[in-house]
Amino acid sequence: TKSSSKSNNDRKGTKKLTPREAERAKKQLLQRYGGDIQSGTQERIQNSLSSLPAPLQEAAKLYKEITQFEALIAPMTPADRNRL
């Protein structure tokens, strides 16, 4: 078998972009997302969530709250977590 330590550039379908190609790709992304990739992505996520049935919307909301809480307590020591 081949070594798994190859760089991403050696994998099928990937290539390193030149600075000019990278700048062009960035401009295309900004145009596609209306100039702001983050808000465009957030808007698409929100639209997708809004189109779900109510029970799935509630499940997605709970999942988001749980993952945010877990991220907040992850750096805490076990003693700190026990005091919550």
Secondary structure, DSSP 8 states (H G I E B T S, - for coil): ---TT--GGGSTT-----HHHHHHHHHHHHHHTTT-HHHHHHHHHHHHHHTS-HHHHHHHHHHHHHHHHHHHHTTS-HHHHHT-
